[in-house]
Amino acid sequence: MKQLPSRTKKAKELLTGIKQKPKFKPYVHDGWTLYTRLVKMHDDREQRIYFFSKRLANSGTSCAKPEGFDIGINERTGLPYLKRI
């Protein structure tokens, strides 16, 4: 039995040969992909966060742009971010 080099999705896909297609088209802006994940807050509640990454994110899943949000670009850094409409 082969040992997984790491627990990333990419490594599992390479070894199993199964690539799971998302049920939606992930939002991409100038090479930056939008990801989401749930984080646990100090008061034990869970909060959904969104972030952009050019690489495959280890801690989140790609997602579509949420309704009620628009994309802004930081003028100084050029990084995209979500802003409420």
C-alpha positions as CSV (number, residue, x, y, z in Angstrom):
1,M,0.0,0.0,0.0
2,K,1.4,3.4,-1.0
3,Q,2.0,6.0,1.7
4,L,0.4,9.5,1.1
5,P,3.2,12.1,1.0
6,S,0.8,14.7,2.5
7,R,-2.9,15.1,3.3
8,T,-3.6,17.6,0.6
9,K,-6.3,17.1,-2.0
10,K,-3.8,17.2,-4.8
11,A,-1.8,14.3,-3.4
12,K,-4.9,12.2,-2.8
13,E,-6.1,12.9,-6.4
14,L,-2.7,11.9,-7.8
15,L,-2.7,8.5,-6.0
16,T,-6.3,7.6,-6.4
17,G,-6.7,9.0,-9.9
18,I,-10.1,10.5,-8.9
19,K,-10.6,14.2,-9.4
20,Q,-13.8,15.5,-8.0
21,K,-15.3,18.3,-9.9
22,P,-17.0,21.1,-8.0
23,K,-20.7,21.6,-8.5
24,F,-20.2,25.2,-9.2
25,K,-17.6,27.3,-11.0
26,P,-15.2,28.9,-8.5
27,Y,-14.8,32.6,-8.7
28,V,-11.4,33.7,-10.2
29,H,-10.2,37.3,-10.6
30,D,-6.9,38.0,-12.4
31,G,-5.5,34.6,-11.3
32,W,-6.8,34.9,-7.7
33,T,-9.3,32.2,-6.7
34,L,-11.9,32.8,-4.0
35,Y,-11.9,30.3,-1.1
36,T,-13.9,29.9,2.0
37,R,-13.6,28.1,5.3
38,L,-15.2,28.0,8.8
39,V,-13.1,29.2,11.7
40,K,-13.9,28.8,15.4
41,M,-14.1,32.1,17.3
42,H,-13.1,32.7,20.9
43,D,-16.7,32.6,22.0
44,D,-17.0,29.0,20.5
45,R,-19.1,30.1,17.5
46,E,-18.1,29.4,14.0
47,Q,-17.6,32.1,11.4
48,R,-17.3,31.7,7.7
49,I,-14.4,33.6,6.2
50,Y,-13.5,34.2,2.5
51,F,-10.1,34.7,1.1
52,F,-8.3,34.9,-2.2
53,S,-5.2,32.8,-3.1
54,K,-3.2,32.2,-6.2
55,R,-2.2,28.7,-5.0
56,L,-4.3,25.7,-4.0
57,A,-5.4,26.5,-0.5
58,N,-4.8,23.8,2.2
59,S,-7.4,25.1,4.7
60,G,-10.3,26.0,2.5
61,T,-12.4,25.1,-0.5
62,S,-12.9,27.1,-3.6
63,C,-16.3,28.8,-3.9
64,A,-18.5,31.0,-6.0
65,K,-18.8,34.8,-5.2
66,P,-21.4,35.1,-2.4
67,E,-24.5,37.2,-3.1
68,G,-24.5,40.7,-1.7
69,F,-20.7,41.1,-2.2
70,D,-18.6,42.8,-4.8
71,I,-14.9,42.6,-5.5
72,G,-12.6,45.5,-4.6
73,I,-8.9,45.8,-5.4
74,N,-6.5,47.2,-2.8
75,E,-4.7,50.1,-4.7
76,R,-1.4,49.7,-2.8
77,T,-1.0,45.9,-3.0
78,G,-3.3,45.0,-5.9
79,L,-4.9,42.2,-3.8
80,P,-8.6,41.5,-4.4
81,Y,-11.0,41.5,-1.4
82,L,-14.8,41.1,-0.9
83,K,-16.9,44.1,0.1
84,R,-20.5,44.3,0.9
85,I,-22.8,46.0,-1.6
